């Protein structure tokens, strides 16, 4: 179903491989990627800081 809006995805982690390209295949027009070894393990405060920095 098309909603007529742009879809942006944000991907965080380490060793993301082809995940960003796969999101394009699922319809995302824009992918924001934060790839760093420090993001390998999920930590709420760190992830929130990265996401906030990406959307502001």
N, CA, C and O atoms as a Tripos MOL2 file, in Angstrom:
@<TRIPOS>MOLECULE
protein
  224   223    56     0     0
PROTEIN
NO_CHARGES

@<TRIPOS>ATOM
      1 N           0.8400   -1.1660    0.0000 N.3       1 UNK1
      2 CA          0.0000    0.0000    0.0000 C.3       1 UNK1
      3 C           0.8920    1.2390    0.0000 C.2       1 UNK1
      4 O           1.8020    1.3310    0.8250 O.2       1 UNK1
      5 N           0.6640    2.1660   -0.8760 N.am      2 UNK2
      6 CA          1.4120    3.4110   -0.9530 C.3       2 UNK2
      7 C           0.6590    4.4940   -0.1890 C.2       2 UNK2
      8 O          -0.5510    4.6600   -0.3440 O.2       2 UNK2
      9 N           1.4020    5.2260    0.6380 N.am      3 UNK3
     10 CA          0.7940    6.2910    1.4290 C.3       3 UNK3
     11 C           1.0610    7.6700    0.8450 C.2       3 UNK3
     12 O           0.4710    8.6560    1.2880 O.2       3 UNK3
     13 N           1.9460    7.7470   -0.1460 N.am      4 UNK4
     14 CA          2.2430    9.0280   -0.7530 C.3       4 UNK4
     15 C           3.1990    9.8890    0.0620 C.2       4 UNK4
     16 O           3.2310   11.1090   -0.1000 O.2       4 UNK4
     17 N           3.9740    9.2590    0.9360 N.am      5 UNK5
     18 CA          4.9670    9.9750    1.7350 C.3       5 UNK5
     19 C           6.3160    9.2830    1.5760 C.2       5 UNK5
     20 O           6.3800    8.1010    1.2400 O.2       5 UNK5
     21 N           7.3890   10.0270    1.8190 N.am      6 UNK6
     22 CA          8.7170    9.4400    1.7780 C.3       6 UNK6
     23 C           8.9420    8.5920    3.0250 C.2       6 UNK6
     24 O           8.5020    8.9440    4.1200 O.2       6 UNK6
     25 N           9.6260    7.4830    2.8450 N.am      7 UNK7
     26 CA          9.9560    6.6030    3.9610 C.3       7 UNK7
     27 C          11.4480    6.6910    4.2240 C.2       7 UNK7
     28 O          12.2630    6.4260    3.3410 O.2       7 UNK7
     29 N          11.8000    7.0690    5.4540 N.am      8 UNK8
     30 CA         13.1920    7.1200    5.8750 C.3       8 UNK8
     31 C          13.3910    6.0630    6.9470 C.2       8 UNK8
     32 O          12.5850    5.9380    7.8690 O.2       8 UNK8
     33 N          14.4740    5.3010    6.8180 N.am      9 UNK9
     34 CA         14.8190    4.2890    7.8120 C.3       9 UNK9
     35 C          16.1270    4.6940    8.4710 C.2       9 UNK9
     36 O          16.9790    5.3270    7.8480 O.2       9 UNK9
     37 N          16.2750    4.3250    9.7290 N.am     10 UNK10
     38 CA         17.5360    4.5470   10.4180 C.3      10 UNK10
     39 C          18.0340    3.2030   10.9240 C.2      10 UNK10
     40 O          17.2890    2.4320   11.5300 O.2      10 UNK10
     41 N          19.3090    2.9370   10.6630 N.am     11 UNK11
     42 CA         19.9100    1.6600   11.0270 C.3      11 UNK11
     43 C          21.1240    1.9440   11.9030 C.2      11 UNK11
     44 O          21.9990    2.7270   11.5330 O.2      11 UNK11
     45 N          21.1690    1.3090   13.0530 N.am     12 UNK12
     46 CA         22.2860    1.4860   13.9680 C.3      12 UNK12
     47 C          22.8830    0.1310   14.2930 C.2      12 UNK12
     48 O          22.1640   -0.8600   14.4160 O.2      12 UNK12
     49 N          24.1900    0.0920   14.4290 N.am     13 UNK13
     50 CA         24.8380   -1.1370   14.8400 C.3      13 UNK13
     51 C          26.2420   -1.2410   14.2930 C.2      13 UNK13
     52 O          26.8400   -0.2510   13.8710 O.2      13 UNK13
     53 N          26.7520   -2.4420   14.3070 N.am     14 UNK14
     54 CA         28.0890   -2.7440   13.8240 C.3      14 UNK14
     55 C          27.9700   -3.8700   12.8040 C.2      14 UNK14
     56 O          27.1410   -4.7670   12.9570 O.2      14 UNK14
     57 N          28.7830   -3.8240   11.7840 N.am     15 UNK15
     58 CA         28.7890   -4.8610   10.7490 C.3      15 UNK15
     59 C          27.3830   -5.0510   10.1700 C.2      15 UNK15
     60 O          26.8230   -6.1460   10.2330 O.2      15 UNK15
     61 N          26.8300   -4.0010    9.6180 N.am     16 UNK16
     62 CA         25.4530   -4.0160    9.1210 C.3      16 UNK16
     63 C          25.2890   -4.7830    7.8180 C.2      16 UNK16
     64 O          24.1730   -5.1440    7.4460 O.2      16 UNK16
     65 N          26.3800   -5.0310    7.1280 N.am     17 UNK17
     66 CA         26.3010   -5.7890    5.8800 C.3      17 UNK17
     67 C          25.4070   -5.1120    4.8620 C.2      17 UNK17
     68 O          25.5240   -3.9130    4.6070 O.2      17 UNK17
     69 N          24.5180   -5.8920    4.2870 N.am     18 UNK18
     70 CA         23.6530   -5.3930    3.2170 C.3      18 UNK18
     71 C          22.3150   -4.8490    3.7310 C.2      18 UNK18
     72 O          21.4440   -4.5100    2.9290 O.2      18 UNK18
     73 N          22.1420   -4.7620    5.0360 N.am     19 UNK19
     74 CA         20.8550   -4.3190    5.5940 C.3      19 UNK19
     75 C          20.3780   -2.9820    5.0270 C.2      19 UNK19
     76 O          19.2080   -2.8730    4.6610 O.2      19 UNK19
     77 N          21.2400   -1.9540    4.9400 N.am     20 UNK20
     78 CA         20.7400   -0.6900    4.3600 C.3      20 UNK20
     79 C          20.1960   -0.8610    2.9310 C.2      20 UNK20
     80 O          19.1710   -0.2710    2.5890 O.2      20 UNK20
     81 N          20.8650   -1.6540    2.1050 N.am     21 UNK21
     82 CA         20.3880   -1.8790    0.7400 C.3      21 UNK21
     83 C          19.0800   -2.6700    0.7340 C.2      21 UNK21
     84 O          18.2200   -2.4440   -0.1170 O.2      21 UNK21
     85 N          18.9330   -3.5810    1.6650 N.am     22 UNK22
     86 CA         17.6920   -4.3550    1.7570 C.3      22 UNK22
     87 C          16.5120   -3.4520    2.0870 C.2      22 UNK22
     88 O          15.4050   -3.6740    1.5980 O.2      22 UNK22
     89 N          16.7420   -2.4360    2.9130 N.am     23 UNK23
     90 CA         15.6700   -1.5120    3.2690 C.3      23 UNK23
     91 C          15.1940   -0.7240    2.0590 C.2      23 UNK23
     92 O          14.0100   -0.4000    1.9580 O.2      23 UNK23
     93 N          16.0920   -0.4160    1.1510 N.am     24 UNK24
     94 CA         15.6960    0.2360   -0.0970 C.3      24 UNK24
     95 C          14.7810   -0.6890   -0.8830 C.2      24 UNK24
     96 O          13.7900   -0.2450   -1.4610 O.2      24 UNK24
     97 N          15.1100   -1.9650   -0.9050 N.am     25 UNK25
     98 CA         14.2780   -2.9430   -1.6080 C.3      25 UNK25
     99 C          12.8760   -3.0270   -1.0060 C.2      25 UNK25
    100 O          11.9200   -3.3730   -1.7000 O.2      25 UNK25
    101 N          12.7540   -2.7120    0.2850 N.am     26 UNK26
    102 CA         11.4520   -2.7230    0.9470 C.3      26 UNK26
    103 C          10.7180   -1.3910    0.8390 C.2      26 UNK26
    104 O           9.6280   -1.2320    1.3880 O.2      26 UNK26
    105 N          11.3240   -0.4240    0.1220 N.am     27 UNK27
    106 CA         10.6120    0.8090   -0.1590 C.3      27 UNK27
    107 C          11.1430    2.0670    0.4980 C.2      27 UNK27
    108 O          10.5930    3.1470    0.2780 O.2      27 UNK27
    109 N          12.1910    1.9620    1.2940 N.am     28 UNK28
    110 CA         12.7370    3.1740    1.9180 C.3      28 UNK28
    111 C          13.4350    4.0160    0.8600 C.2      28 UNK28
    112 O          14.2380    3.5070    0.0790 O.2      28 UNK28
    113 N          13.1240    5.3030    0.8400 N.am     29 UNK29
    114 CA         13.7690    6.2110   -0.1100 C.3      29 UNK29
    115 C          15.0810    6.7520    0.4480 C.2      29 UNK29
    116 O          15.9820    7.1120   -0.3100 O.2      29 UNK29
    117 N          15.1860    6.8070    1.7560 N.am     30 UNK30
    118 CA         16.3780    7.3710    2.3940 C.3      30 UNK30
    119 C          16.7500    6.4980    3.5860 C.2      30 UNK30
    120 O          15.8910    6.1030    4.3750 O.2      30 UNK30
    121 N          18.0380    6.2020    3.7060 N.am     31 UNK31
    122 CA         18.5370    5.3860    4.8090 C.3      31 UNK31
    123 C          19.5730    6.1900    5.5810 C.2      31 UNK31
    124 O          20.5430    6.6750    4.9980 O.2      31 UNK31
    125 N          19.3780    6.3340    6.8700 N.am     32 UNK32
    126 CA         20.3550    6.9580    7.7450 C.3      32 UNK32
    127 C          21.1020    5.8310    8.4570 C.2      32 UNK32
    128 O          20.4880    5.0020    9.1290 O.2      32 UNK32
    129 N          22.4160    5.8030    8.3110 N.am     33 UNK33
    130 CA         23.2050    4.6970    8.8440 C.3      33 UNK33
    131 C          24.1940    5.2110    9.8790 C.2      33 UNK33
    132 O          24.9320    6.1650    9.6290 O.2      33 UNK33
    133 N          24.2020    4.5770   11.0310 N.am     34 UNK34
    134 CA         25.2130    4.8170   12.0600 C.3      34 UNK34
    135 C          25.8740    3.4710   12.3230 C.2      34 UNK34
    136 O          25.3280    2.6260   13.0320 O.2      34 UNK34
    137 N          27.0490    3.2840   11.7460 N.am     35 UNK35
    138 CA         27.7710    2.0210   11.8870 C.3      35 UNK35
    139 C          29.0590    2.2640   12.6560 C.2      35 UNK35
    140 O          29.9260    3.0180   12.2160 O.2      35 UNK35
    141 N          29.1720    1.6230   13.7980 N.am     36 UNK36
    142 CA         30.3450    1.7960   14.6410 C.3      36 UNK36
    143 C          30.4120    0.6160   15.6080 C.2      36 UNK36
    144 O          29.3740    0.1550   16.0820 O.2      36 UNK36
    145 N          31.5960    0.1280   15.9070 N.am     37 UNK37
    146 CA         31.7080   -0.9830   16.8560 C.3      37 UNK37
    147 C          31.0700   -0.6950   18.2170 C.2      37 UNK37
    148 O          30.6120   -1.6210   18.8870 O.2      37 UNK37
    149 N          31.0320    0.5610   18.6320 N.am     38 UNK38
    150 CA         30.4240    0.8970   19.9290 C.3      38 UNK38
    151 C          28.9160    0.6230   19.9280 C.2      38 UNK38
    152 O          28.3090    0.5000   20.9920 O.2      38 UNK38
    153 N          28.3140    0.5290   18.7440 N.am     39 UNK39
    154 CA         26.8730    0.2820   18.6330 C.3      39 UNK39
    155 C          26.5330   -1.2050   18.5180 C.2      39 UNK39
    156 O          25.3760   -1.5570   18.2880 O.2      39 UNK39
    157 N          27.5230   -2.0710   18.6730 N.am     40 UNK40
    158 CA         27.2970   -3.5140   18.5250 C.3      40 UNK40
    159 C          26.2750   -4.0370   19.5380 C.2      40 UNK40
    160 O          25.3700   -4.7920   19.1850 O.2      40 UNK40
    161 N          26.4290   -3.6320   20.7760 N.am     41 UNK41
    162 CA         25.4850   -4.0310   21.8240 C.3      41 UNK41
    163 C          24.5150   -2.8830   22.0710 C.2      41 UNK41
    164 O          24.9340   -1.7310   22.1870 O.2      41 UNK41
    165 N          23.2210   -3.1850   22.1510 N.am     42 UNK42
    166 CA         22.2130   -2.1510   22.3620 C.3      42 UNK42
    167 C          22.3550   -1.5350   23.7520 C.2      42 UNK42
    168 O          22.4120   -2.2410   24.7590 O.2      42 UNK42
    169 N          22.4120   -0.2060   23.7820 N.am     43 UNK43
    170 CA         22.3990    0.5640   25.0220 C.3      43 UNK43
    171 C          21.4460    1.7290   24.7970 C.2      43 UNK43
    172 O          21.6680    2.5520   23.9090 O.2      43 UNK43
    173 N          20.3950    1.8030   25.5910 N.am     44 UNK44
    174 CA         19.3170    2.7640   25.3780 C.3      44 UNK44
    175 C          19.8170    4.1950   25.2540 C.2      44 UNK44
    176 O          19.4740    4.8810   24.2920 O.2      44 UNK44
    177 N          20.6130    4.6580   26.1960 N.am     45 UNK45
    178 CA         21.0500    6.0600   26.1800 C.3      45 UNK45
    179 C          21.8870    6.3700   24.9460 C.2      45 UNK45
    180 O          21.7090    7.4190   24.3280 O.2      45 UNK45
    181 N          22.7920    5.4750   24.5820 N.am     46 UNK46
    182 CA         23.6410    5.6970   23.4170 C.3      46 UNK46
    183 C          22.8120    5.7050   22.1350 C.2      46 UNK46
    184 O          22.9690    6.5920   21.2950 O.2      46 UNK46
    185 N          21.9370    4.7250   21.9870 N.am     47 UNK47
    186 CA         21.1040    4.6670   20.7860 C.3      47 UNK47
    187 C          20.1890    5.8880   20.6940 C.2      47 UNK47
    188 O          19.9950    6.4440   19.6120 O.2      47 UNK47
    189 N          19.6270    6.3040   21.8330 N.am     48 UNK48
    190 CA         18.7540    7.4850   21.8280 C.3      48 UNK48
    191 C          19.5300    8.7280   21.4050 C.2      48 UNK48
    192 O          19.0050    9.5670   20.6730 O.2      48 UNK48
    193 N          20.7640    8.8510   21.8570 N.am     49 UNK49
    194 CA         21.5860    9.9960   21.4940 C.3      49 UNK49
    195 C          21.8750   10.0050   19.9880 C.2      49 UNK49
    196 O          21.8220   11.0530   19.3450 O.2      49 UNK49
    197 N          22.1780    8.8340   19.4400 N.am     50 UNK50
    198 CA         22.4670    8.7450   18.0050 C.3      50 UNK50
    199 C          21.2200    9.0730   17.1840 C.2      50 UNK50
    200 O          21.2950    9.8300   16.2160 O.2      50 UNK50
    201 N          20.0900    8.5110   17.5620 N.am     51 UNK51
    202 CA         18.8550    8.7650   16.8200 C.3      51 UNK51
    203 C          18.4640   10.2440   16.9270 C.2      51 UNK51
    204 O          18.0770   10.8540   15.9310 O.2      51 UNK51
    205 N          18.5600   10.8100   18.1100 N.am     52 UNK52
    206 CA         18.2200   12.2190   18.2890 C.3      52 UNK52
    207 C          19.1180   13.0950   17.4050 C.2      52 UNK52
    208 O          18.6390   14.0500   16.7940 O.2      52 UNK52
    209 N          20.3940   12.7790   17.3340 N.am     53 UNK53
    210 CA         21.3030   13.5360   16.4960 C.3      53 UNK53
    211 C          20.9800   13.4070   15.0150 C.2      53 UNK53
    212 O          21.2480   14.3220   14.2350 O.2      53 UNK53
    213 N          20.4180   12.2970   14.6340 N.am     54 UNK54
    214 CA         20.0930   12.0710   13.2220 C.3      54 UNK54
    215 C          18.8340   12.8060   12.7950 C.2      54 UNK54
    216 O          18.7180   13.1980   11.6340 O.2      54 UNK54
    217 N          17.8990   12.9980   13.6960 N.am     55 UNK55
    218 CA         16.6200   13.5890   13.2990 C.3      55 UNK55
    219 C          16.5220   15.0770   13.6100 C.2      55 UNK55
    220 O          15.5650   15.7340   13.1990 O.2      55 UNK55
    221 N          17.4790   15.5990   14.3150 N.am     56 UNK56
    222 CA         17.4260   17.0360   14.6440 C.3      56 UNK56
    223 C          18.0880   17.8250   13.5530 C.2      56 UNK56
    224 O          18.1530   19.0520   13.6310 O.2      56 UNK56
@<TRIPOS>BOND
     1     1     2 1
     2     2     3 1
     3     3     4 2
     4     3     5 am
     5     5     6 1
     6     6     7 1
     7     7     8 2
     8     7     9 am
     9     9    10 1
    10    10    11 1
    11    11    12 2
    12    11    13 am
    13    13    14 1
    14    14    15 1
    15    15    16 2
    16    15    17 am
    17    17    18 1
    18    18    19 1
    19    19    20 2
    20    19    21 am
    21    21    22 1
    22    22    23 1
    23    23    24 2
    24    23    25 am
    25    25    26 1
    26    26    27 1
    27    27    28 2
    28    27    29 am
    29    29    30 1
    30    30    31 1
    31    31    32 2
    32    31    33 am
    33    33    34 1
    34    34    35 1
    35    35    36 2
    36    35    37 am
    37    37    38 1
    38    38    39 1
    39    39    40 2
    40    39    41 am
    41    41    42 1
    42    42    43 1
    43    43    44 2
    44    43    45 am
    45    45    46 1
    46    46    47 1
    47    47    48 2
    48    47    49 am
    49    49    50 1
    50    50    51 1
    51    51    52 2
    52    51    53 am
    53    53    54 1
    54    54    55 1
    55    55    56 2
    56    55    57 am
    57    57    58 1
    58    58    59 1
    59    59    60 2
    60    59    61 am
    61    61    62 1
    62    62    63 1
    63    63    64 2
    64    63    65 am
    65    65    66 1
    66    66    67 1
    67    67    68 2
    68    67    69 am
    69    69    70 1
    70    70    71 1
    71    71    72 2
    72    71    73 am
    73    73    74 1
    74    74    75 1
    75    75    76 2
    76    75    77 am
    77    77    78 1
    78    78    79 1
    79    79    80 2
    80    79    81 am
    81    81    82 1
    82    82    83 1
    83    83    84 2
    84    83    85 am
    85    85    86 1
    86    86    87 1
    87    87    88 2
    88    87    89 am
    89    89    90 1
    90    90    91 1
    91    91    92 2
    92    91    93 am
    93    93    94 1
    94    94    95 1
    95    95    96 2
    96    95    97 am
    97    97    98 1
    98    98    99 1
    99    99   100 2
   100    99   101 am
   101   101   102 1
   102   102   103 1
   103   103   104 2
   104   103   105 am
   105   105   106 1
   106   106   107 1
   107   107   108 2
   108   107   109 am
   109   109   110 1
   110   110   111 1
   111   111   112 2
   112   111   113 am
   113   113   114 1
   114   114   115 1
   115   115   116 2
   116   115   117 am
   117   117   118 1
   118   118   119 1
   119   119   120 2
   120   119   121 am
   121   121   122 1
   122   122   123 1
   123   123   124 2
   124   123   125 am
   125   125   126 1
   126   126   127 1
   127   127   128 2
   128   127   129 am
   129   129   130 1
   130   130   131 1
   131   131   132 2
   132   131   133 am
   133   133   134 1
   134   134   135 1
   135   135   136 2
   136   135   137 am
   137   137   138 1
   138   138   139 1
   139   139   140 2
   140   139   141 am
   141   141   142 1
   142   142   143 1
   143   143   144 2
   144   143   145 am
   145   145   146 1
   146   146   147 1
   147   147   148 2
   148   147   149 am
   149   149   150 1
   150   150   151 1
   151   151   152 2
   152   151   153 am
   153   153   154 1
   154   154   155 1
   155   155   156 2
   156   155   157 am
   157   157   158 1
   158   158   159 1
   159   159   160 2
   160   159   161 am
   161   161   162 1
   162   162   163 1
   163   163   164 2
   164   163   165 am
   165   165   166 1
   166   166   167 1
   167   167   168 2
   168   167   169 am
   169   169   170 1
   170   170   171 1
   171   171   172 2
   172   171   173 am
   173   173   174 1
   174   174   175 1
   175   175   176 2
   176   175   177 am
   177   177   178 1
   178   178   179 1
   179   179   180 2
   180   179   181 am
   181   181   182 1
   182   182   183 1
   183   183   184 2
   184   183   185 am
   185   185   186 1
   186   186   187 1
   187   187   188 2
   188   187   189 am
   189   189   190 1
   190   190   191 1
   191   191   192 2
   192   191   193 am
   193   193   194 1
   194   194   195 1
   195   195   196 2
   196   195   197 am
   197   197   198 1
   198   198   199 1
   199   199   200 2
   200   199   201 am
   201   201   202 1
   202   202   203 1
   203   203   204 2
   204   203   205 am
   205   205   206 1
   206   206   207 1
   207   207   208 2
   208   207   209 am
   209   209   210 1
   210   210   211 1
   211   211   212 2
   212   211   213 am
   213   213   214 1
   214   214   215 1
   215   215   216 2
   216   215   217 am
   217   217   218 1
   218   218   219 1
   219   219   220 2
   220   219   221 am
   221   221   222 1
   222   222   223 1
   223   223   224 2
@<TRIPOS>SUBSTRUCTURE
     1 UNK1         2 RESIDUE 1 A UNK
     2 UNK2         6 RESIDUE 1 A UNK
     3 UNK3        10 RESIDUE 1 A UNK
     4 UNK4        14 RESIDUE 1 A UNK
     5 UNK5        18 RESIDUE 1 A UNK
     6 UNK6        22 RESIDUE 1 A UNK
     7 UNK7        26 RESIDUE 1 A UNK
     8 UNK8        30 RESIDUE 1 A UNK
     9 UNK9        34 RESIDUE 1 A UNK
    10 UNK10       38 RESIDUE 1 A UNK
    11 UNK11       42 RESIDUE 1 A UNK
    12 UNK12       46 RESIDUE 1 A UNK
    13 UNK13       50 RESIDUE 1 A UNK
    14 UNK14       54 RESIDUE 1 A UNK
    15 UNK15       58 RESIDUE 1 A UNK
    16 UNK16       62 RESIDUE 1 A UNK
    17 UNK17       66 RESIDUE 1 A UNK
    18 UNK18       70 RESIDUE 1 A UNK
    19 UNK19       74 RESIDUE 1 A UNK
    20 UNK20       78 RESIDUE 1 A UNK
    21 UNK21       82 RESIDUE 1 A UNK
    22 UNK22       86 RESIDUE 1 A UNK
    23 UNK23       90 RESIDUE 1 A UNK
    24 UNK24       94 RESIDUE 1 A UNK
    25 UNK25       98 RESIDUE 1 A UNK
    26 UNK26      102 RESIDUE 1 A UNK
    27 UNK27      106 RESIDUE 1 A UNK
    28 UNK28      110 RESIDUE 1 A UNK
    29 UNK29      114 RESIDUE 1 A UNK
    30 UNK30      118 RESIDUE 1 A UNK
    31 UNK31      122 RESIDUE 1 A UNK
    32 UNK32      126 RESIDUE 1 A UNK
    33 UNK33      130 RESIDUE 1 A UNK
    34 UNK34      134 RESIDUE 1 A UNK
    35 UNK35      138 RESIDUE 1 A UNK
    36 UNK36      142 RESIDUE 1 A UNK
    37 UNK37      146 RESIDUE 1 A UNK
    38 UNK38      150 RESIDUE 1 A UNK
    39 UNK39      154 RESIDUE 1 A UNK
    40 UNK40      158 RESIDUE 1 A UNK
    41 UNK41      162 RESIDUE 1 A UNK
    42 UNK42      166 RESIDUE 1 A UNK
    43 UNK43      170 RESIDUE 1 A UNK
    44 UNK44      174 RESIDUE 1 A UNK
    45 UNK45      178 RESIDUE 1 A UNK
    46 UNK46      182 RESIDUE 1 A UNK
    47 UNK47      186 RESIDUE 1 A UNK
    48 UNK48      190 RESIDUE 1 A UNK
    49 UNK49      194 RESIDUE 1 A UNK
    50 UNK50      198 RESIDUE 1 A UNK
    51 UNK51      202 RESIDUE 1 A UNK
    52 UNK52      206 RESIDUE 1 A UNK
    53 UNK53      210 RESIDUE 1 A UNK
    54 UNK54      214 RESIDUE 1 A UNK
    55 UNK55      218 RESIDUE 1 A UNK
    56 UNK56      222 RESIDUE 1 A UNK
